[in-house]
Amino acid sequence: MASFEFFAPCPRGLEEALAAELAELGRLAPVSVGKQVPGGVHFAGPWAAGMAANLHSRIASRVLLRVAQQGYRTEQDIYAFALVQRWEEWFSSAQTLRVDVTGIKAPVRSLEFVTLRIKDAVCDRLREKTGARPNIDTSQPDVRVFAFLTATDATLYLDTSGEALFKRGWRLDKGAAPLRENLAAGILRLTGWRTDTAADMVLYDPMCGSGTFLAEAAQIALGVPAGAGRRFGFEKLKGYDITAWQALKVQATEAQRDARVRGVPATIFGSDISGDMLAKARANLERAGVGDIGLKQVDARDMSPPVDRPGIIVANPPYGERIEVRGRRASRDADDGDLSPDVQGNRGATFQRNQPDGVDAAFFRAFGDALKQRFTGWSAYLLTADMSLPGQMRLRESRRTPLYNGALECRLFRFDLIAGSVRKRSENEDKGEQGTPQS
């Protein structure tokens, strides 16, 4: 059985969670989990391992199959390296192609020029072997070739995913301030929410927006594969293991059927101040196959526990006017953000705001009061790009985890809501760094 080397990019900060998730795929295919690097995890195995990762991983952004690696000194070296690869064994000249190149400290005149040279090499190789060149399609290509450059080495990858894996296929409307599905799933795993633990936990998102946390949580609880509703790039490549793929698809179909019979656990709850956002959430949840989650229109400042036992709160708080009803949109990157910094060579955007506006400050103070007064015994996990959030809420975080939502640098703050957890801070503390040292 042939074995391949794969690389799975993921949101920075979720590498350990992704490695654990990949190891769990050993129940479906032989998987050897390798080195974790900033923004991704290496692993190896047969075709079935790569296909299982595409179908089941909730945290990976893509699954890249390593074609070859070699040292280089010039752009011509990279062209020659790409030219000798047997691309004709992977795809035909009738298929459309896209090439992406990223790097760290690469001694080249520009990555754009290297992209053109690799594209030329792939096309020249196919023309030599088949008599025709593939067309280039940068929006919806049949085949994607990725290259990653360090100061000394070039690595060529074939994408096996197609569209980025956080695009599950169920989302109709993202609404404002969209949270990527794989980041939401990774955060849920950090809270301890897994298929084998969800039955004993309670989860509540009081600012559910378009329902990303809720959809991911419900599918995790039911054991529904993340990619059960979409297609993958490897299905357009030559030589993938069709027999193994059919077996994986049968298992996924059975899991979906079993989920429909069992229904969503009655321990997942969501609310939002906006009726429009709740309508979008209901549509998304229905498409995700978990439409029977109960949603309520509630201002987060007026929220109360949905059950009489402690659980976890998870939320991606909005800002400013959107707190009032919907309001202004958060900034978004135009690209997929589906390569790790190990492949991208950048750390992304920095925090967007250091000082809250008046609407935010009043809202988060009242929201913090609601947590302290009504949710004793709960743990709250809040994802934000605003480092002043704990101070605004007058709560001391028990943990902060650096994470990235696309290119936006964020923190996941954990608050353990015990009696007397109000944060007493002087005016000097208000102006200083909050909680534990920043990573």
Buried (B, 14 or more C-beta within 10 A) or exposed (E): EEEBBBBBBBBBBBBEBBBBBBBBBBEBBBBBBBEBBEBBBBBBBBBBBBBBBBBBBBBBBBBBBBBEBBEBEEBEBBBBBBBEBEBBEBBBBEBBBBBBBBBBEBEBEEBEEBBBBBBBBBBBBBEEBBEEBBEEBEEEBBBBBBBBBBEEEBBBBBBBBBBBBBBBEBBEBBBBBBBBBBBBBBBBBBBEBBEEEBEEBBBBBBBBBBBBBBBBBBBBBBBBBBBBBBEBBBBBBEEBBEEBBEBBBEBBEEBBEEBEEEEBBEBBBBBBBBEEBBBBBBBBBBBBBBBEBEBEEBBBBEBEBBEEEBBBBBBBBBBBBBBEEBBEEBEBEEEBBBBBBBBBBEEBBEBBBEEBEEBBBBBBBBBBBBBBEEBBEBBBBBBBBBBBBBBBBBBBBBBBBEBBBBBBBBBBBBBBBEEEBBBEBEEEEEEEEBBEEEE
